[in-house]
Every structure is written in C-alpha cells, then in structure tokens.
Amino acid sequence: MIITLTANPALDKTIELGEPLAPGAVQRAVASHVQAAGKGVNVSRAIAAAGGATLAVLPGASTDPLITALAHDQLAHRNLPIAEALRTNTTLTEPDGTTTKINEPGPALDAQQLAELGELVAEAATGASWLVMAGSLPPGVPAGFYAQLTATLRAALGSKCPKIAVDTSGAPLLELFAHGQQHIPDLVKPNAEELAQLAGGYSEAALEGSIELAASCAQQLLDRGAGAVLATLGAQGALLVTKTGAWHGTHTPITPRSTVGAGDSSLAGYLLADAAGASAPERLRNAVAYGAAATQLPGSTIPTESDLTAGAVTVSELTSTQGTES
C-alpha cells in the first residue's frame, strides 16, 4: 500500500490554446480539462491506474467538488472535513508545450486541523510500504510541517512506519534538512530548480546542462542524510542517486503537450517499480517512462501503463558523484 498526503489539493483546470499565449488579447481555447488533483493525488491516481494499492489523504469537505470528483473517479481516499472550499489551479498550455500555471493559495488550516490531519495520516500509513508527502502547504501552515510529521511518524509508528518520500519546494523543502536525521525522508524528489535551491550556488540551467554537476548536488543531499534522490531534469530526463550508485535516464525526443503532473507521474513510476522489486536502474527507467508519457498527454491527465514507452528510455550508470566543480 502506498499512502499519499496532499495538504493543499486543487481542482486542476487546464486550458489548451491553439496559438501562443498573447497577454492582453482575447483568445479562444481549443479544449479544456478539469480534474481533482494536487501532487499527492496525482501520484495516487497513477498508482491506482496501474493496479497498485493506494490511498490519498487530504483535507476537504465531503461535498467539496474536488472530493466528490475523487469519489466519482473511484480513487480511494480519506478526507479531513473542513469548512472552507478547496482551491482551483489554472494552467494554460501552448502548442509547443509551453505551460503557464496560476495557482490559488488554498484554504488555511489551523493547528487543530493540522493535528487531526497528522493523525489521519498516521492511521492510514501504519504498515504501508511508502508514504508520499507532496505539494505546497496551505497558508499559515509552518514550513517545517513535512519535516516534523516525518519525525513524529517515525517515533510513533516505529517498525510499522513506511518509507517516506517528499516532493515539495521552497521553504518546506529546505526545512527537511534543517533539523535532525529523523526529519529527513527516505526519498527526496526535486526538479532541477529545487535541487539547485537545496545545493546552493547553482542555477537550474547549470544543473540541466551538466548531469555530473546535478549528480554531485544530489550526492550532497545523501551526505546530509537523505536515503535517495530522484531528480527530474526536464528534457534532460531524470537522475537517481542512492547509497549504492548513481544513474541517469533519458527518453527519446518527444513532442510535449503539457508538463502538468509530469513530476508526479515520474514519482509514481518509481514507486510502482520499487513495489515490484525492481533494481535502481529499472526504477529510474520506469520513472522516466511515466514522466515522458505524462508530458505527451493533455492537461493533468495521468498516464496508464498503455501510454508508456519504456523501450525508449536509456539508463546510464554514472561513475562518480563526488568532487564535481562548478
């Protein structure tokens, strides 16, 4: 069982444009899509589509359109009832794959609601194989929420605590490494921008331009206590660095349609392969295949196994992740 926590879920509305975005002009959409989403929800959706066991945990009233959409889609979930409406995120996609996202802040959660959400996660995650904490935090929630919940679950659940993966950005990402070992997840899933933020001193372009540099930055996170790093690098594929080695995976060139949910799909692909007992290179291969498939689908559509082209993925082992200079 793979549990996901989405603290700040959203209805994803994607509008496909037939021409490049023209700010200030009136344009007509060629298509639009709405789906209950949020990074953790997207991961659960991909796992469920592959036949895996998953449960999405999130706040939201049972009558909220997002929660009713999950019920309609028959995606297993447990929701913490709150009075406020959940947010809607809007994405504009252009014919060349350029994506513009406008994300609403979402409803605030108070200390009592956060405690109850943590209890819901603990109950659901007991004995699971993985717990994924993903996405932004609602307004007012302390930046260290994911880090503190990781430590709390490990202390409370002991041997029944699942492995923990975190996919977030900004201050919540930095907070993962601001405390002790118990606060650091087993798997961190940054993109190039987030990896640069964690490593410090590098740009997103620099990491996407040098796999060796990106691997060195990922190795820094292992040296600081992370169990593994799965870094998605856009058109440059993805990178997996563990305590036993480092690998780079790339897909043959594709025509992008929407990048929304691609990173979430990559993480789901990795976890599905892990659940099947795959080796590290094969886990990376599946992650890249899922991410590439998502990029070729409209809106926040999550790929199924029939969308994958794993044979188009090349995985290469890196000889060293140490000592790379800028």
C-alpha positions in Angstrom: 0.0 0.0 0.0 1.3 3.5 -0.9 -0.3 6.3 1.0 -0.2 9.9 -0.3 -0.7 13.1 1.7 -1.8 16.2 -0.3 -2.0 19.0 2.3 -3.1 21.6 -0.3 -5.1 19.8 -3.0 -6.7 21.6 -6.0 -9.0 21.1 -8.9 -6.7 21.4 -11.9 -8.3 23.3 -14.8 -6.2 23.1 -18.0 -7.0 25.3 -21.0 -5.3 24.3 -24.3 -4.5 27.2 -26.6 -4.3 26.8 -30.4 -1.8 29.6 -30.6 0.9 31.1 -28.4 -0.3 33.0 -25.3 -0.8 36.7 -26.1 -1.1 38.7 -22.9 -3.8 41.3 -23.0 -5.5 39.8 -26.0 -8.7 37.7 -26.3 -8.0 34.1 -27.3 -10.1 31.0 -27.8 -9.3 27.7 -26.2 -9.3 24.6 -28.4 -10.0 22.3 -25.3 -10.3 22.4 -21.5 -10.0 19.7 -18.8 -10.8 19.7 -15.1 -9.5 17.0 -12.7 -9.2 16.6 -9.0 -5.5 16.9 -8.4 -2.7 18.0 -6.2 0.7 16.3 -6.3 -0.1 13.5 -3.9 -3.5 12.9 -5.5 -1.7 12.7 -8.9 0.7 10.1 -7.5 -2.2 8.0 -6.1 -4.1 8.3 -9.4 -1.1 6.9 -11.4 -0.6 4.1 -8.9 -4.3 3.1 -9.0 -4.4 3.2 -12.8 -1.6 0.6 -12.8 -3.5 -1.6 -10.4 -1.5 -0.7 -7.3 -2.9 -0.3 -3.8 -3.0 3.3 -2.8 -4.9 5.7 -0.5 -5.0 9.5 -0.9 -5.2 11.5 2.3 -6.2 15.2 2.1 -8.3 17.9 3.7 -11.7 18.9 2.2 -15.4 18.6 2.9 -17.2 15.6 1.5 -19.4 17.9 -0.5 -16.5 19.9 -2.0 -16.3 19.5 -5.8 -12.8 18.1 -5.5 -13.7 15.4 -3.0 -16.9 14.4 -5.0 -14.7 14.2 -8.1 -12.4 11.7 -6.4 -15.4 9.7 -5.3 -16.7 9.8 -8.9 -13.4 8.6 -10.2 -13.4 5.8 -7.6 -10.0 6.8 -6.3 -9.6 5.6 -2.7 -9.2 8.5 -0.3 -9.8 9.7 3.2 -10.6 13.4 3.7 -10.4 15.6 6.8 -13.6 17.7 6.7 -13.0 21.4 6.7 -15.5 24.3 6.2 -13.5 26.2 3.5 -13.7 25.4 -0.2 -10.6 23.9 -1.8 -8.7 25.8 -4.4 -8.6 25.7 -8.2 -5.4 25.9 -10.2 -5.5 27.1 -13.8 -3.0 26.0 -16.4 -2.6 27.4 -19.9 -0.8 25.2 -22.5 0.5 26.4 -25.8 1.0 24.3 -29.0 4.8 24.0 -28.4 4.3 22.6 -24.9 4.9 25.9 -23.0 2.9 25.8 -19.8 1.7 28.8 -17.7 0.3 27.9 -14.2 -1.8 30.1 -12.0 -2.1 28.5 -8.6 -4.5 29.8 -5.9 -3.3 29.8 -2.3 -5.9 27.3 -0.9 -7.7 27.4 2.5 -5.8 28.0 5.7 -5.6 25.1 8.2 -5.3 25.9 11.9 -3.2 23.9 14.5 -6.1 21.6 15.5 -6.8 20.7 11.8 -3.1 20.1 11.2 -3.0 17.8 14.2 -6.1 15.9 13.0 -4.6 15.6 9.5 -1.4 14.2 11.0 -3.5 11.6 13.0 -5.4 10.6 9.8 -2.0 10.1 8.0 -0.6 8.0 10.9 -3.7 5.8 11.0 -3.6 5.3 7.2 0.2 4.8 6.9 0.7 2.3 9.6 2.2 -0.8 8.0 2.2 0.8 4.5 5.2 0.4 2.2 5.5 4.1 1.3 4.1 7.4 2.4 4.3 10.3 -0.1 4.0 13.9 1.2 3.7 16.1 -1.8 2.9 19.6 -2.9 2.7 23.1 -1.3 1.5 23.8 2.2 -1.7 25.8 2.8 -1.5 29.4 4.0 -0.3 29.7 7.6 1.0 26.1 7.9 4.5 26.1 9.3 7.2 25.4 6.7 8.5 22.6 8.8 5.2 20.6 8.7 6.5 17.8 6.4 9.8 17.5 8.3 8.1 17.5 11.7 5.5 15.0 10.5 8.2 12.7 9.2 9.9 12.6 12.6 6.6 12.2 14.5 5.5 9.3 12.4 8.9 7.5 12.8 8.7 7.9 16.6 5.1 6.9 16.9 5.0 4.0 14.4 8.4 2.5 14.8 8.9 -0.6 12.7 5.4 0.0 11.2 6.4 3.3 9.7 6.6 3.3 5.9 9.4 4.7 3.9 8.8 8.3 3.4 9.1 10.3 0.1 8.7 14.1 -0.1 8.1 16.2 -3.2 7.8 19.9 -2.4 9.6 23.2 -2.9 10.6 26.4 -1.3 10.8 26.7 2.5 9.1 23.3 3.2 11.9 21.6 1.1 14.7 23.4 2.8 13.2 22.5 6.2 13.6 18.8 5.5 17.4 19.3 6.1 17.2 21.9 8.8 16.7 19.5 11.8 17.9 16.0 12.6 18.2 12.7 10.8 14.7 11.7 11.9 13.2 14.6 9.9 14.9 13.7 6.6 12.9 11.5 4.2 14.0 8.2 2.6 13.5 9.7 -0.8 13.5 13.3 -2.0 12.1 14.2 -5.5 13.3 17.6 -6.6 13.3 19.1 -10.0 16.3 21.0 -11.3 15.2 24.3 -9.8 14.6 22.7 -6.4 17.8 20.7 -6.5 19.7 24.0 -7.2 17.9 25.6 -4.2 18.9 22.7 -1.9 22.6 22.6 -3.1 23.1 26.4 -3.2 25.3 28.3 -5.5 24.0 26.8 -8.8 21.3 27.7 -11.3 18.5 25.5 -12.7 20.1 25.9 -16.1 23.5 24.8 -14.8 22.1 21.6 -13.4 20.1 20.8 -16.5 23.2 21.4 -18.6 25.5 19.2 -16.6 24.4 15.7 -15.4 27.6 15.4 -13.5 27.0 18.6 -11.6 23.4 17.6 -10.8 24.6 14.2 -9.6 27.2 15.9 -7.3 24.4 18.1 -5.9 22.2 15.1 -5.3 25.1 13.3 -3.5 25.3 16.3 -1.2 21.8 15.5 0.0 22.8 11.9 0.6 25.7 13.2 2.6 23.3 15.3 4.7 21.1 12.3 5.5 18.7 11.6 2.6 18.2 8.0 1.6 17.9 8.6 -2.1 17.3 11.4 -4.6 15.2 11.2 -7.7 15.8 14.4 -9.6 13.7 15.2 -12.6 15.6 17.4 -15.1 13.0 18.3 -17.8 14.2 17.5 -21.3 17.4 16.1 -19.8 15.5 13.2 -18.2 16.0 12.2 -14.6 18.7 11.3 -12.2 18.7 8.7 -9.4 21.4 8.8 -6.7 21.4 6.3 -3.9 23.9 5.0 -1.4 24.9 2.3 -3.9 25.3 4.3 -7.1 24.0 6.9 -9.5 22.2 6.6 -12.8 20.9 9.0 -15.5 17.8 8.2 -17.6 16.7 9.8 -20.8 13.8 9.3 -23.2 14.0 9.6 -27.0 12.8 13.1 -28.1 9.0 13.7 -27.7 6.6 16.4 -28.6 5.4 17.9 -25.3 1.7 18.7 -24.8 1.5 19.6 -21.1 4.1 19.3 -18.3 1.4 19.4 -15.6 1.8 16.3 -13.4 4.9 15.0 -15.2 7.0 15.0 -12.0 4.2 13.4 -10.0 3.9 10.7 -12.7 7.7 10.1 -12.5 7.5 9.6 -8.8 4.6 7.2 -9.2 6.5 5.3 -11.8 9.5 5.0 -9.4 7.3 3.7 -6.6 5.5 1.2 -8.8 8.8 -0.2 -9.9 10.0 -0.3 -6.3 6.8 -2.2 -5.2 7.6 -4.7 -7.9 11.1 -5.3 -6.5 12.9 -3.6 -9.4 16.6 -2.6 -9.3 17.6 1.0 -9.0 18.2 1.4 -12.8 14.8 -0.1 -13.6 13.1 2.1 -11.0 14.6 5.1 -12.8 13.7 3.7 -16.2 10.0 3.5 -15.1 10.1 6.9 -13.6 11.4 8.5 -16.9 8.8 6.5 -18.9 6.0 7.7 -16.7 7.2 11.3 -16.8 7.6 11.3 -20.6 4.1 9.8 -21.1 2.5 12.4 -18.9 4.2 15.2 -20.9 2.6 13.9 -24.1 -1.0 13.9 -22.6 -3.4 16.9 -22.3 -3.8 18.8 -19.1 -3.1 17.0 -15.9 -4.0 13.6 -17.4 -2.2 10.8 -15.6 -0.7 8.1 -17.8 -1.6 4.5 -17.7 0.7 1.6 -18.5 -0.6 1.5 -22.1 0.9 5.1 -22.5 4.4 4.0 -21.6 7.3 3.6 -23.9 9.9 2.1 -21.5 11.9 0.8 -24.5 12.6 4.4 -25.5 14.4 5.1 -22.2 18.1 4.8 -21.9 19.7 4.4 -18.4 23.4 5.0 -17.9 25.4 4.5 -14.7 27.5 7.4 -13.6 31.0 6.5 -12.5 31.2 9.1 -9.7 29.1 11.8 -8.0 31.9 13.2 -5.9 34.1 16.2 -6.4 32.4 17.9 -9.4 33.3 21.5 -9.6 31.2 24.4 -10.9 
